[in-house]
Amino acid sequence: MVRVHVTQEAELCSIATVGDIGSTQKVMKKEKVSILNSQGLKLVGELEDTGSKDLCVLCHGFQSSKELPTFVSVSKALTESGFSTYRFDFTGNGESNGEFAYGNYWREAEDIRSVVNYWRYRGWRVISLIGHSKGGNAVLLYASKYKDVASIVNISGRFDLRRGIKGRLGGSKGVQKLKEDGVLDVYDRNGNFEFRVLKSDLDERCARVWQKDTKQRRARH
């Protein structure tokens, strides 16, 4: 069963296309569309509808949102080529409901599943999943499980998940505190609270590394 919620915010834009004779104007509709994920939480996104039912879904990275300038530019390039796009905020990010989490790789893959199912239910063809940074890892996880979207684009997704942990968590002391206390609050350089990390978040991230290393060892034998 696909549960949906659609907001009524929409605007019309014009896209100029230059042909052999003069130019024509194609109308593109922008609409804020909210989708309920498998947990009943609202995922907020923006549809840019060129009139084509071929849809590219854009998935942002860590502590980011659908308004990432890179994705706004990618969406613009795709719509100018005639494709429709949908940019959305993962659970706990941007305008979407839920709590932010440091790990949750599979949860984000399941958010993508809710988005794909929603658009297919409405008659759209999801032809590509495009993920940036952590979103790149999420689209790869999605593809490994569902195998139903032909084009998977990973933009700067981290290859080795062991890297970057200390930098995010305040160095070795932060990692050790997380292991001992089971929870760590992360602050920026000005002392402002950024996010909370649970030991289970770190365990999930490390599990991705363990699975990859295990497969590589098996491949050698």
N, C-alpha and C positions, 0 to 999 in steps of 0.2 A: 504494500500500500504506500503510495506517495502522498505525503502531507505537504501542503503548500500554503504559503501566504504571500500575496503580491501587494506591494504598496502601489499607490496611484500617482506617484510622482513621475512625470514624463515631460520631455521637451523634444522639439523637432529641430534638426540641424540640416543644413544643405551641404552636399559634397559636389564640388564642381569637377566635371570630367571633360577633358578637351578631346574632341574628335577631329575628323578631317574637315568638317564644316562647323565652325563656331564651337559652342560648348553647350552642354546639357547640365541640368541640375537634378541630382538624385537626392531624395529626402531620406535622412537617417534619423531614426527615433532613438532617443536616450531615455531609459526607464530604470528606476531603482526597483529591483526585484528581490524580495526576501524569501528564503527557502528554509523550511524546517529540516534539520538534520535528523539522524536516527535517534537522537536523545531528546528530540522535541525542542531544541534550541534554534533560535533564528539566525540564519546566515544572511548577511546583507550584501548585496552586490549591485553592480550597474551593468545593464544590458545596453549595448550599442547595436541596434538593429538596422542593417543596411537593406533589408528586404530579402536577403539570402537566408536560407535555413541551415546553411553550413556554419557551425558555431565553434569558435575557439575559446576555451576556458583558461583564464589566466590565474595563477596561484602564487601569492606573495610569499616572502621569506620571513625570517625570525623577527619578531617585534615590528612588523611592517603592516601594510594594509593595501587595499585595492587602489589607493591613491598614490602608490609608489610612482615617482616620475618616469622611471624606466618602463613600467607597464602602461602608463598613459601613452607614452610614445609608441610602444609596441602595438597597443590597441589602435592607435591612429593609423599606423602603417597598414595594419590588417584590414581595417574598414575602408581605407582608400583603395585597397586591392579587391574590395567587394565582399570580404568575409564579415560576418557578425561576430561580436565578442561579448564575453561576460567576465567581468572582474569581480571577485568577491573577497570578503574578509573571513578568514578561518575563525573557528570558535575562540572566543576570548580576545580577539584582535579587532581593531577598528570599531565599526558600528555593530558588530555581531554580538550575540548574547554569549554567556558562559564565562568561565575563568581562564585567564591566560596560563599556559603551562610551558615549561622549558622543554620537556620531552615531547610526548604525545604525537609521535610520527604516524602511528597507525590511526589515531583519532583524526588526524588531518587527511589521511588517505580516505577514511570513511566519510569525512565532510565532502570530499571530491565525489565520492560515490553518490551521495545525496543530490549533489548538483547535477551530475550526469543523468541520473534517473529522472529528475524533475524535467529537464529539458527534453529528454526523449519522450517522456509522457506527453509533452505538449507538441510533439511532432518535429522537433529539431534534430539535426544530425550533428552530434558532437564529433568533430573531425580531428581535433587536436587538444592536448593538455599541455600548457606551457607553464613551467614552474621556475621561480628564481630562488637561488640560495636554498634555504630549508624547504621552500616550495618545490624545488627541483628534486629533493629527496622524496617528498610526498608523492609527486607524480610518478616517480620510478617505483615506489612501493605499490601504488595503485595498479600500475601496469603489470607488476609481478603477480598480483592476485587476480585481477579481473580480465586482462588481455582483450578488452573490447573497444579500445580506441586506437586507431591506426597510427597516429602521429603523437609521439611523446617528446617534448622539447625540454631539456634540462639546461638552465642557464646558471652556471656557477654554483651548482649544488656541491656540497662538501663531499669529497671522495673518502677521506679518512676521518671518521667521526671522533677519533681520539684527539685530533687537533682542535684547538679553539676552546676547549673546556676550561682550562685554567684562566685564560684571558677573560672569559665571561664571568667566572666565579671568584675573581679576586686572588688568583694565584694558588699556590699549593696550600696555603693556610685556609683559604676558603673551601677548597675541596675536602681537606681533612675535617674541617668543622661540619661540613655537610654529612660526611660519613659517620661522624660521632653523634651529632644531634638529630640527623634525619631531616633537617630543614635548614635552609639558608636564605636570608633576605639580602638581595643585591642592591647596592646603592651606586649612584653615579659619582663623579668626582666632586660634585658640589654637595654631596650628602643627601641627595633626593632619592627616595625609594623608587626602584625600577621594577623589580619583579621578585617573586618568591620561587625558590627551587626546592623540590622534595627529592629525597634520596631515590624514590621510585622513578623520578624523571631521569636521573643520571643512570640508573640501572637499565632503563629502556634504551637510552642512547648507546650505552656500552653493549647491550644485547645485539644491536645492529652490527657492531664491530665483530662480536663473537661469532655471529652467524656467517659473516663474510669470510672470516679467517678459517672457520671450519670447512666451508665449501672449497676454499683454495687448497687446504691440506688434502682433502679428499681427491681433488682433481689431480694432484701430483702422484697419487698412488694407484 
